[in-house]
Amino acid sequence: MTAIADLFRQPGPKLVPFLTAGYPHKSSTVELVLAAEAGGAAMVELGMPFSDPLADGPVIQRSSQAAIANGVNLPWIFSAVRELRARTAIPIVLMGYINPILKMGPNRFLQEAAEAGVNGLIIPDLPPEEDRKFYDDAKEAGLSAIHMVTPVSAPERITYLGQQAGDLLYAVSHLGVTGTGPDGETALVRYLQKIRQATATPFMVGFGIKTTSDIARLAPHADGLVVGSALLERISAAPDPAAEAERYIRSLVAAMGAGIHE
């Protein structure tokens, strides 16, 4: 069983922060992940900076550009994960686009990711039918392939993606880019219920989740909640990014607990 499958077999929703690797500074990534864990995060997404992140909104785009300017690349990300593995076992998912992976070479990427201690991958621009071999090789290496579903995904599509993923799905809360708010509450809850009915695979929901009220109302309907742009905005202006990350994540985890007990 993978670390992600094991995590999401445990009851209750999980808070999953998204951090762009190497942002706001290269030196802050390891401490930010550890701060996220201290604040109650169950898993961390690390964004792999890319020059043209089509699914990301302006906040993550800016963080990606800044990280590239900081000299962040895939080998550096793997070195940061190796450093983290000496200090924590929290599951780490790499999220990013296929171009840098192709440039490195898929086989080398998967090997180095697995050896560094990465647990899962989210590649928004590579659906499973586009490269079954890549995802088969990822699973062979012990990496969870996390596929995305959207509000317009048909139930049979959700079932298929759940079967292909196995461990975890990522439910995009609305059509658009990261950082904008979730769709209306009733429609969003119906969508999450549709996912639950279509697959037994656990799922986390993300895109535009920002506030404690967002967390509280969505916690009863998903296995995980992803917070990215709002967290990046806070740490970008903070004199102590790690302390701010821990404080903000702790508030979201508290709201998540309140939401499921209402």
Secondary structure, DSSP 4 states (H G I P E B T S, - for coil): --HHHHHHHSSS-EEEEEEETT-S-GGGHHHHHHHHHHTT-S-EEEE---S--TT--HHHHHHHHHHHHTT--HHHHHHHHHHHHTT----EEEE--HHHHHHH-HHHHHHHHHHHT--EEE-TT--GGG-HHHHHHHHHTT-EE-EEE-TT--HHHHHHHHHHHSS-EEEESSSS-TTSPP--HHHHHHHHHHHHHH-SS-EEEESS--SHHHHHHHGGG-SEEEE-HHHHHHHHT-SSHHHHHHHHHHHHHHHHHHHHT-
